[in-house]
Amino acid sequence: MDIRERWISEISCPECGVMGTAGVSEEDHPYETGELGRAVFFCTPGFDVVPTENSDKESYIVCSKCKAVVVYRKKDLSA
């Protein structure tokens, strides 16, 4: 599938405060699976990308130091 959207997001750990950046993308055909199919394609050192158990196309970010799940915000690359 083609990638529809890509964006860079500033991230920070909610537990220990480590800050960084992550790159996220969405699949072109989310209606086929019923989900957006978001995947993290990179993150700065200090964070780890972890695939979800039910899909290799979906992933989330955890802090390398304390293993807390990190939430990212959408920020358009063209902005």
N, C-alpha and C positions, 0 to 999 in steps of 0.2 A: 504494500500500500504506500501511496505517496504521503508525505508529511504535509499537513495543512498549515499548521502554525508552529512557530518556534519562538521562544522568548527566554530572556535571562532574568533570573530572580535573585534578589539579595536574600540571604537566609541567615538565621541565627538560632542557636540552640536555646530552647526555653528553660533549660536547667542550668547550664554553666555559662551561657552567653557567648560562646565561640561564634564568630561571624564569617561569612563567606558568600560565594556566588554559585548558582546552579543554572544549568541550561535544560529546558524542558520542551518537549514537543507533543503534538497531538496527531493522531491518525486522521487520514482523509475521510474515512467512511465509518464514523462512530455508530451509525444506525444499524450496521450489520451485527454488531455485538451488543448494542444497547448501552455501551459505555464509551466515554471519550477516548480511552486508550492512551492516556498520558504516560510518557516515559521520560525519565531523567537521563540525558545523554552525557552530562558531565557535572562534576561539582569540585570545588576547590579542596585542597588538602585540609583535613580536620573533619571531613564528612565522608560517609560511605553510601553508595547507591545499592539498595537491596531490592531484588525483584520480588513481586508478590507471589504467593503460593499458587494462585489460580491462573496466572498469566505471565509469560515471559516478556510481553509488551508493556506491562505496567510495572512501575517501580516506585519506591519511596526513598527518602533520605533519613539517615540516622547520624547522630553525632558520634565521631570516632572515640571521643573521650568518655562520655557518660552513657552512650547508646540511647539517648532520648530521640524520639521521632521528631523531625523538623518539618514544619509546614512552610511551603513556599507560596508567594503571591505572584500572580500573572503580571508581567511587565513586557509590553510589546518591544521587539527588537528595532522596529522602525521609528520608535518614539525618541 
